[in-house]
Amino acid sequence: MPEMYFDVRWPDGLTQRCYSPSTIVEDYFTPGSEYELTEFVERSRTALGIAGERVREKFGFHCTGASGQLTLIERTAASYGDVTDAKVTVESLTGADGSPR
């Protein structure tokens, strides 16, 4: 599976590298784009859910990397629940080899 990473900047400026076992994240995030916090979480749920399912279809098991990444995103997002107009910026999408997408 072609792994990808998406680097995000949370509302307080903290950055985080996120993992996807599939390039599906390219369909849900655009580098340099800003998303409302809830929209970012929903897009992450959808993209990582599809990514995990693709792994299951190919290898016969769901990807714990995708579900673990989603758990981390949801936990981090919850810490910004009280921030008015919280936004998350997707700073970059990169392949597993570090090449920009």
DRENPA-3360 file (N, C-alpha, C; in nm, 2 decimals, always signed):
BEGIN
1 = MPEMYFDV = +0.09/-0.12/+0.00/+0.00/+0.00/+0.00/+0.09/+0.12/+0.00 ~ +0.05/+0.22/-0.07/+0.13/+0.35/-0.08/+0.10/+0.44/+0.04 ~ +0.19/+0.43/+0.14/+0.17/+0.51/+0.26/+0.19/+0.66/+0.24 ~ +0.12/+0.74/+0.32/+0.13/+0.89/+0.31/+0.13/+0.95/+0.45 ~ +0.18/+1.07/+0.45/+0.18/+1.15/+0.57/+0.11/+1.28/+0.54 ~ +0.04/+1.33/+0.64/-0.01/+1.47/+0.63/+0.02/+1.54/+0.75 ~ +0.09/+1.65/+0.73/+0.13/+1.74/+0.84/+0.03/+1.84/+0.87 ~ -0.02/+1.85/+0.99/-0.12/+1.95/+1.03/-0.07/+2.05/+1.13;
9 = RWPDGLTQ = -0.13/+2.17/+1.13/-0.11/+2.27/+1.23/-0.24/+2.29/+1.31 ~ -0.24/+2.26/+1.44/-0.36/+2.28/+1.52/-0.38/+2.42/+1.55 ~ -0.50/+2.46/+1.61/-0.53/+2.60/+1.64/-0.43/+2.68/+1.72 ~ -0.35/+2.61/+1.81/-0.25/+2.68/+1.89/-0.12/+2.68/+1.83 ~ -0.11/+2.63/+1.70/+0.02/+2.64/+1.63/+0.10/+2.51/+1.64 ~ +0.06/+2.42/+1.73/+0.13/+2.29/+1.74/+0.11/+2.21/+1.61 ~ +0.23/+2.15/+1.57/+0.22/+2.07/+1.44/+0.23/+1.93/+1.48 ~ +0.17/+1.85/+1.39/+0.17/+1.70/+1.41/+0.18/+1.63/+1.27;
17 = RCYSPSTI = +0.26/+1.53/+1.27/+0.27/+1.45/+1.14/+0.17/+1.33/+1.16 ~ +0.08/+1.32/+1.07/-0.03/+1.21/+1.07/+0.00/+1.11/+0.96 ~ -0.04/+0.99/+0.99/-0.01/+0.87/+0.90/-0.13/+0.82/+0.83 ~ -0.12/+0.78/+0.71/-0.23/+0.71/+0.64/-0.16/+0.60/+0.56 ~ -0.22/+0.48/+0.56/-0.17/+0.37/+0.49/-0.21/+0.37/+0.34 ~ -0.28/+0.48/+0.30/-0.33/+0.49/+0.16/-0.32/+0.64/+0.12 ~ -0.32/+0.65/-0.01/-0.32/+0.79/-0.07/-0.46/+0.85/-0.07 ~ -0.56/+0.79/-0.02/-0.69/+0.84/-0.02/-0.70/+0.98/+0.05;
25 = VEDYFTPG = -0.60/+1.01/+0.14/-0.61/+1.14/+0.21/-0.59/+1.25/+0.11 ~ -0.54/+1.23/-0.01/-0.53/+1.33/-0.12/-0.66/+1.37/-0.17 ~ -0.76/+1.28/-0.15/-0.90/+1.32/-0.19/-0.97/+1.40/-0.09 ~ -0.92/+1.41/+0.03/-0.99/+1.47/+0.14/-0.92/+1.60/+0.19 ~ -0.79/+1.61/+0.17/-0.71/+1.73/+0.22/-0.63/+1.79/+0.10 ~ -0.62/+1.92/+0.11/-0.54/+1.99/+0.01/-0.43/+2.06/+0.09 ~ -0.30/+2.05/+0.05/-0.19/+2.12/+0.12/-0.22/+2.27/+0.12 ~ -0.19/+2.33/+0.24/-0.21/+2.47/+0.26/-0.35/+2.51/+0.29;
33 = SEYELTEF = -0.45/+2.42/+0.29/-0.59/+2.45/+0.32/-0.61/+2.45/+0.47 ~ -0.71/+2.53/+0.51/-0.75/+2.54/+0.65/-0.89/+2.48/+0.66 ~ -0.92/+2.41/+0.76/-1.05/+2.34/+0.78/-1.10/+2.37/+0.92 ~ -1.23/+2.39/+0.93/-1.29/+2.40/+1.07/-1.26/+2.27/+1.14 ~ -1.24/+2.28/+1.27/-1.20/+2.17/+1.35/-1.29/+2.05/+1.33 ~ -1.42/+2.07/+1.34/-1.51/+1.96/+1.32/-1.50/+1.90/+1.18 ~ -1.49/+1.98/+1.08/-1.47/+1.93/+0.94/-1.35/+1.85/+0.93 ~ -1.24/+1.90/+0.99/-1.11/+1.83/+0.98/-1.13/+1.69/+1.04;
41 = VERSRTAL = -1.19/+1.68/+1.15/-1.21/+1.55/+1.22/-1.30/+1.46/+1.13 ~ -1.40/+1.51/+1.08/-1.49/+1.43/+0.99/-1.42/+1.38/+0.87 ~ -1.34/+1.47/+0.80/-1.26/+1.43/+0.69/-1.16/+1.32/+0.72 ~ -1.10/+1.34/+0.84/-1.00/+1.24/+0.89/-1.07/+1.10/+0.91 ~ -1.19/+1.11/+0.97/-1.26/+0.98/+1.00/-1.29/+0.91/+0.87 ~ -1.34/+0.99/+0.77/-1.37/+0.93/+0.64/-1.25/+0.87/+0.57 ~ -1.15/+0.96/+0.56/-1.03/+0.92/+0.48/-0.96/+0.80/+0.55 ~ -0.94/+0.81/+0.68/-0.87/+0.70/+0.75/-0.95/+0.57/+0.76;
49 = GIAGERVR = -1.09/+0.59/+0.76/-1.17/+0.47/+0.75/-1.16/+0.40/+0.62 ~ -1.16/+0.47/+0.51/-1.14/+0.42/+0.38/-1.00/+0.35/+0.37 ~ -0.90/+0.42/+0.42/-0.76/+0.37/+0.41/-0.75/+0.24/+0.49 ~ -0.81/+0.23/+0.61/-0.81/+0.11/+0.68/-0.88/-0.01/+0.61 ~ -0.99/+0.03/+0.55/-1.07/-0.07/+0.47/-0.99/-0.12/+0.35 ~ -0.92/-0.03/+0.29/-0.84/-0.08/+0.17/-0.73/-0.18/+0.22 ~ -0.67/-0.15/+0.33/-0.58/-0.25/+0.39/-0.65/-0.38/+0.41 ~ -0.77/-0.38/+0.47/-0.84/-0.50/+0.50/-0.87/-0.58/+0.37;
57 = EKFGFHCT = -0.91/-0.51/+0.27/-0.94/-0.57/+0.14/-0.82/-0.64/+0.08 ~ -0.70/-0.57/+0.09/-0.58/-0.63/+0.03/-0.51/-0.74/+0.12 ~ -0.51/-0.72/+0.25/-0.43/-0.81/+0.34/-0.52/-0.89/+0.43 ~ -0.65/-0.86/+0.44/-0.74/-0.94/+0.52/-0.75/-0.90/+0.66 ~ -0.70/-0.78/+0.70/-0.71/-0.73/+0.83/-0.71/-0.58/+0.83 ~ -0.78/-0.51/+0.92/-0.79/-0.37/+0.93/-0.66/-0.31/+0.97 ~ -0.62/-0.20/+0.93/-0.50/-0.13/+0.96/-0.51/-0.06/+1.10 ~ -0.43/-0.11/+1.19/-0.43/-0.05/+1.32/-0.36/+0.09/+1.32;
65 = GASGQLTL = -0.27/+0.11/+1.22/-0.21/+0.24/+1.21/-0.31/+0.35/+1.17 ~ -0.41/+0.31/+1.09/-0.51/+0.41/+1.05/-0.60/+0.44/+1.17 ~ -0.65/+0.33/+1.23/-0.74/+0.36/+1.35/-0.67/+0.42/+1.46 ~ -0.54/+0.39/+1.48/-0.47/+0.46/+1.59/-0.45/+0.60/+1.56 ~ -0.42/+0.64/+1.43/-0.40/+0.78/+1.40/-0.53/+0.85/+1.42 ~ -0.64/+0.79/+1.38/-0.77/+0.86/+1.40/-0.80/+0.88/+1.55 ~ -0.77/+0.79/+1.63/-0.79/+0.81/+1.77/-0.70/+0.92/+1.82 ~ -0.58/+0.93/+1.78/-0.50/+1.05/+1.82/-0.55/+1.18/+1.77;
73 = IERTAASY = -0.60/+1.18/+1.64/-0.66/+1.31/+1.59/-0.78/+1.35/+1.67 ~ -0.87/+1.25/+1.70/-0.99/+1.28/+1.78/-0.95/+1.33/+1.92 ~ -0.86/+1.27/+1.98/-0.82/+1.31/+2.12/-0.76/+1.45/+2.11 ~ -0.67/+1.48/+2.02/-0.61/+1.61/+2.01/-0.72/+1.71/+1.98 ~ -0.81/+1.68/+1.88/-0.92/+1.78/+1.85/-1.00/+1.81/+1.97 ~ -1.03/+1.71/+2.05/-1.12/+1.73/+2.17/-1.05/+1.84/+2.26 ~ -0.92/+1.84/+2.27/-0.86/+1.94/+2.35/-0.88/+2.09/+2.31 ~ -0.93/+2.10/+2.18/-0.95/+2.24/+2.13/-1.10/+2.27/+2.12;
81 = GDVTDAKV = -1.18/+2.18/+2.19/-1.33/+2.20/+2.18/-1.38/+2.33/+2.23 ~ -1.31/+2.39/+2.32/-1.35/+2.52/+2.38/-1.30/+2.64/+2.30 ~ -1.22/+2.62/+2.20/-1.16/+2.73/+2.12/-1.26/+2.77/+2.02 ~ -1.29/+2.90/+2.02/-1.39/+2.96/+1.93/-1.33/+2.96/+1.79 ~ -1.40/+2.92/+1.69/-1.36/+2.92/+1.55/-1.23/+2.85/+1.53 ~ -1.21/+2.73/+1.60/-1.09/+2.66/+1.59/-1.07/+2.60/+1.44 ~ -0.95/+2.62/+1.39/-0.92/+2.57/+1.26/-0.79/+2.49/+1.26 ~ -0.79/+2.40/+1.16/-0.67/+2.31/+1.15/-0.62/+2.33/+1.00;
89 = TVESLTGA = -0.49/+2.35/+0.99/-0.43/+2.37/+0.86/-0.36/+2.24/+0.82 ~ -0.38/+2.19/+0.70/-0.30/+2.08/+0.65/-0.19/+2.15/+0.57 ~ -0.07/+2.14/+0.63/+0.05/+2.20/+0.58/+0.11/+2.13/+0.46 ~ +0.10/+2.00/+0.46/+0.16/+1.92/+0.35/+0.11/+1.78/+0.35 ~ +0.12/+1.72/+0.23/+0.10/+1.58/+0.21/+0.23/+1.53/+0.15 ~ +0.28/+1.42/+0.20/+0.40/+1.36/+0.15/+0.39/+1.21/+0.14 ~ +0.46/+1.16/+0.04/+0.47/+1.01/+0.03/+0.56/+0.96/+0.13 ~ +0.56/+0.83/+0.15/+0.64/+0.76/+0.24/+0.79/+0.79/+0.22;
97 = DGSPR = +0.83/+0.82/+0.10/+0.97/+0.85/+0.06/+1.00/+1.00/+0.09 ~ +0.90/+1.07/+0.14/+0.92/+1.22/+0.17/+0.89/+1.31/+0.05 ~ +0.85/+1.25/-0.06/+0.82/+1.34/-0.18/+0.69/+1.41/-0.16 ~ +0.69/+1.54/-0.19/+0.56/+1.62/-0.18/+0.46/+1.57/-0.28 ~ +0.33/+1.58/-0.23/+0.22/+1.54/-0.32/+0.14/+1.66/-0.36;
% end
